[in-house]
Amino acid sequence: MTVVAEADIHKILKVIKLISQIMLENGAETYRVEDTIVRICQSYDFLEFEALVIPTGVFFSVSLEGISSNHTFIKRVKRRTVDLTKVNSANTISRKLTEGVLSLEEATVQLEAMLRSGPEKKLFLTVAYGLSAGFFTLLFGGGIFDFSIAAISGAVVQLAAFFFKKEDMFHFIISLVGGMITAAIAMAATQIFAMGNFELIISGAIMPLLPGLAMTNAIRDSMQGDLVSGVARGTEALIVAVSLAVGVIIVLKVWLLMGGGGL
């Protein structure tokens, strides 16, 4: 057990805040964030501590000498994406911190650098997203042409997602635009080349956009008893799925109104 001086409490709070923010912003479950906070607190001489984590924020209070010396912080989390590499890195830093391998100052420097870093290997992510969309189309029974168009659609959607995330836009907008781009490319390609199945292309291309991790986290949080987090994540997943469908429907409806055939 490490004895903490009053002067170090602010450093510990900053580390906990940074770790919580990084994990929540990159797809970690709320109970996992709370468990990480608890483990850090248990490695120091805290008489009492409480942590409440929801998908949009962290509420934390800790005391060294009882109720008369409470320290509290609230951290609002607005941006959420999926980057399990950062979640794992934050977990690694927390483990090293509790084991005494890493100092508070070193942990703060590494966490701040991680927080400032953007998505790595954008080209790799774009290619991977495109191939995922293409192979989903093959899985649904599509051919080589369908695979190619779905891969192109997936890559374009990923490039658009980079832009919208940079502008800090809500997932609803990203999903809505992603659905529209996917449907527009599928309809245009099948009509221009007079081949392929636009339904299979659209189905495959939107699969990587579906909120599978959010729904999984919603179920896991609910099973852990975090009902607020479970409902919040489930609602978010539902909104993303509906916005994807709306984006596709808008393009198909416009196509019909313009006299397009093939539907």
Buried (B, 14 or more C-beta within 10 A) or exposed (E): EEEBEEEBBEBBBBBBBBBBBBBBBBBBBBBBBBBBBEBBBEBBEBEEBBBBBBBBBBEBBBBBEEEEEBBEBEBEBEEBEBBEEBBEBBBEBBBBBBEEEBEBEBBBEBBEEBBEEEBEEEEEBBBBBBBBBBBBBBEBEBEEBBBBBBBBBBBBBBBBBBEBBEEEBBBBEBBBBBBBBBBBBBBBBBBEEEEBBBBBBBBBBBBBBBBEBBBBBBBBBBEBEBEBBBBBBBEBBBBBBBBBEBBBEBBBEBBEEEEEEEE
